[in-house]
Amino acid sequence: MQRPVIHIIGAGLSGLSAAVALSQSPFDIVVHEASRQAGGRCRSYFDESMGMTIDNGNHLLLSGNKSTLAYVDAIGARHELRGPKRCEIAFADMASGERWTLRPNEGRLPWWLLVESRRVPRTRAADYLSVARLLRGPGQARVGDVMECSGPLYERLWGPFFLAALNTDPRGASAALAAAILRETLARGGRACHPLVAANGLSRAFVDPALKLLRRGGAQVRFERRLRALSFAEDRVAALEFEHDSIALGGQDMMVLATPAHIAATLVPGLSAPQTFNAILNAHFNIAPPANTPPILGVVNAKVQWLFAYPDHLSVTVSDANSLMETPREQLAADLWREVAGLTGLSDDLPSWRIIKERRATFAASPEEDARRPVRETKWPNLLLAGDYVQTGLPATIEGAVRSGQAAARSAMEWFGAV
Ligand SMILES: Cc1cc2nc3c(=O)[nH]c(=O)nc-3n(C[C@H](O)[C@H](O)[C@H](O)COP(=O)(O)OP(=O)(O)OC[C@H]3O[C@@H](n4cnc5c(N)ncnc54)[C@H](O)[C@@H]3O)c2cc1C
């Protein structure tokens, strides 16, 4: 008897995590990826002008990202993630020149708030209580409706923290999504907030080992396979229409559509999905960081928001960067380097650089866009959705993408009666 086939459309982290979760199942797995490379918005590539492999954008994980760590463990890549053994995040204020390191204690009881040297300078322990209001905010509220969005604590901690996690100005962002991040990280204590980065690039941590595992298990991963349309018959998807061929789905076959929201919306009739997206800008500089540069530095009162130090290059992230998308790359590189030179003590001479503008980096994390997110089941039982835009309770993050892929895999198994 032929084994049922699960077709996964898209080899970003949602598609890969669905495929990995299904790799031990009694089904044939076929992943179809439109581009020549897997990883989607989380990938590395060799950059000719830099002469090195770089990431499309710096990605920060926290040790509380449980689903992602389970995925990384499943593909045998935990050693690729590096970071301090405790929650320690260095910050610099470009305006005042102040430097500090945020150091929450490991356990849930937040005694670190009582220790001045562990807190943000010029804040009092009582100031931190304001964030608790987020956890009780009504469903459609914005962060700005429920908590104070000004003053030293907001400017030096909550603003940068939520901006990085939501890729949206926190004041107008969904309080529910901000609260979800808080619940899974800081509210669980420093233990859930150890920062982690892919030391040798995103593909080595999240993508290449997954492809290897899938191929070893007999799954097929096909590149340059762009799904153009779906054919529907009564209550099911009947065929996948690619550029040069089509695949009929048998009665037992199924598909997981793991494309970004704007592509899924063109393929699935009547799909409700986020429609507004925010950009992220990354600037990579081909210069080794000075020895004392922290691996991750949060920066306030500057264009640079986060500075990542890799062994052979420095890299800047600017979130919610829609307003910078039309600025010429040369100007962005020069402006950002001036700040990086000031922060690191390096010379003002601009090293070779690469600016990467990801225009649709994530959906805007507003209450309106959050409300548009679909659930993973569709009215066609053999069509499941995965992706960071599907309802996961989290903003568009690696953790959300991986969780959606793993959940789609579970639903597929249930559909087959395999669990
Ligand atoms: C610059 C940047 C920085 C980020 N920083 C962080 C961070 O620090 N921490 C964090 O947690 N998250 C971060 N994110 C978000 C994170 O990268 C995404 O949430 C996650 O990678 C999304 O995965 P996905 O599988 O849902 O979608 P995608 O990665 O977009 O994958 C979808 C895949 O589908 C393919 N595809 C599209 N159309 C078709 C088609 N018709 N047929 C076949 N295949 C198709 C695409 O080529 C792609 O490979 C960042 C994102 C960006 C862009």
Ligand as a Chemical Component Dictionary entry (heavy atoms), coordinates in Angstrom:
data_LIG
# 
_chem_comp.id                   LIG 
_chem_comp.type                 NON-POLYMER 
_chem_comp.pdbx_formal_charge   0 
_chem_comp.three_letter_code    LIG 
# 
loop_
_chem_comp_atom.comp_id 
_chem_comp_atom.atom_id 
_chem_comp_atom.alt_atom_id 
_chem_comp_atom.type_symbol 
_chem_comp_atom.charge 
_chem_comp_atom.model_Cartn_x 
_chem_comp_atom.model_Cartn_y 
_chem_comp_atom.model_Cartn_z 
_chem_comp_atom.pdbx_ordinal 
LIG C1  C1  C 0 15.774 40.726 9.799  1  
LIG C2  C2  C 0 14.948 39.876 10.723 2  
LIG C3  C3  C 0 15.294 39.779 12.061 3  
LIG C4  C4  C 0 14.540 38.974 12.922 4  
LIG N1  N1  N 0 14.922 38.870 14.207 5  
LIG C5  C5  C 0 14.317 37.972 15.001 6  
LIG C6  C6  C 0 14.810 37.746 16.312 7  
LIG O1  O1  O 0 15.776 38.365 16.761 8  
LIG N2  N2  N 0 14.186 36.788 17.064 9  
LIG C7  C7  C 0 13.121 36.075 16.606 10 
LIG O2  O2  O 0 12.628 35.211 17.330 11 
LIG N3  N3  N 0 12.608 36.310 15.380 12 
LIG C8  C8  C 0 13.179 37.222 14.562 13 
LIG N4  N4  N 0 12.704 37.438 13.302 14 
LIG C9  C9  C 0 11.467 36.763 12.874 15 
LIG C10 C10 C 0 11.716 35.330 12.347 16 
LIG O3  O3  O 0 12.781 35.322 11.434 17 
LIG C11 C11 C 0 10.466 34.848 11.637 18 
LIG O4  O4  O 0 9.363  34.969 12.509 19 
LIG C12 C12 C 0 10.549 33.390 11.182 20 
LIG O5  O5  O 0 11.773 33.108 10.549 21 
LIG C13 C13 C 0 9.388  33.125 10.226 22 
LIG O6  O6  O 0 9.418  31.780 9.769  23 
LIG P1  P1  P 0 8.233  31.259 8.844  24 
LIG O7  O7  O 0 8.541  29.842 8.498  25 
LIG O8  O8  O 0 6.932  31.567 9.456  26 
LIG O9  O9  O 0 8.289  32.158 7.513  27 
LIG P2  P2  P 0 9.470  32.342 6.440  28 
LIG O10 O10 O 0 10.779 32.348 7.088  29 
LIG O11 O11 O 0 9.097  33.531 5.625  30 
LIG O12 O12 O 0 9.391  31.033 5.524  31 
LIG C14 C14 C 0 8.457  30.883 4.489  32 
LIG C15 C15 C 0 9.123  30.092 3.355  33 
LIG O13 O13 O 0 8.154  29.884 2.330  34 
LIG C16 C16 C 0 8.777  30.055 1.074  35 
LIG N5  N5  N 0 7.721  30.373 0.106  36 
LIG C17 C17 C 0 7.082  31.555 -0.074 37 
LIG N6  N6  N 0 6.146  31.428 -1.051 38 
LIG C18 C18 C 0 6.215  30.152 -1.485 39 
LIG C19 C19 C 0 5.501  29.430 -2.482 40 
LIG N7  N7  N 0 4.516  30.000 -3.203 41 
LIG N8  N8  N 0 5.821  28.119 -2.700 42 
LIG C20 C20 C 0 6.811  27.517 -1.976 43 
LIG N9  N9  N 0 7.514  28.164 -1.008 44 
LIG C21 C21 C 0 7.211  29.471 -0.765 45 
LIG C22 C22 C 0 9.744  31.200 1.318  46 
LIG O14 O14 O 0 10.752 31.236 0.312  47 
LIG C23 C23 C 0 10.292 30.859 2.696  48 
LIG O15 O15 O 0 11.410 30.020 2.620  49 
LIG C24 C24 C 0 13.397 38.271 12.431 50 
LIG C25 C25 C 0 13.051 38.387 11.086 51 
LIG C26 C26 C 0 13.811 39.162 10.238 52 
LIG C27 C27 C 0 13.422 39.265 8.778  53 
# 
loop_
_chem_comp_bond.comp_id 
_chem_comp_bond.atom_id_1 
_chem_comp_bond.atom_id_2 
_chem_comp_bond.value_order 
_chem_comp_bond.pdbx_ordinal 
LIG C1  C2  SING 1  
LIG C2  C3  SING 2  
LIG C2  C26 DOUB 3  
LIG C3  C4  DOUB 4  
LIG C4  N1  SING 5  
LIG C4  C24 SING 6  
LIG N1  C5  DOUB 7  
LIG C5  C6  SING 8  
LIG C5  C8  SING 9  
LIG C6  O1  DOUB 10 
LIG C6  N2  SING 11 
LIG N2  C7  SING 12 
LIG C7  O2  DOUB 13 
LIG C7  N3  SING 14 
LIG N3  C8  DOUB 15 
LIG C8  N4  SING 16 
LIG N4  C9  SING 17 
LIG N4  C24 SING 18 
LIG C9  C10 SING 19 
LIG C10 O3  SING 20 
LIG C10 C11 SING 21 
LIG C11 O4  SING 22 
LIG C11 C12 SING 23 
LIG C12 O5  SING 24 
LIG C12 C13 SING 25 
LIG C13 O6  SING 26 
LIG O6  P1  SING 27 
LIG P1  O7  DOUB 28 
LIG P1  O8  SING 29 
LIG P1  O9  SING 30 
LIG O9  P2  SING 31 
LIG P2  O10 DOUB 32 
LIG P2  O11 SING 33 
LIG P2  O12 SING 34 
LIG O12 C14 SING 35 
LIG C14 C15 SING 36 
LIG C15 O13 SING 37 
LIG C15 C23 SING 38 
LIG O13 C16 SING 39 
LIG C16 N5  SING 40 
LIG C16 C22 SING 41 
LIG N5  C17 SING 42 
LIG N5  C21 SING 43 
LIG C17 N6  DOUB 44 
LIG N6  C18 SING 45 
LIG C18 C19 SING 46 
LIG C18 C21 DOUB 47 
LIG C19 N7  SING 48 
LIG C19 N8  DOUB 49 
LIG N8  C20 SING 50 
LIG C20 N9  DOUB 51 
LIG N9  C21 SING 52 
LIG C22 O14 SING 53 
LIG C22 C23 SING 54 
LIG C23 O15 SING 55 
LIG C24 C25 DOUB 56 
LIG C25 C26 SING 57 
LIG C26 C27 SING 58 
# 
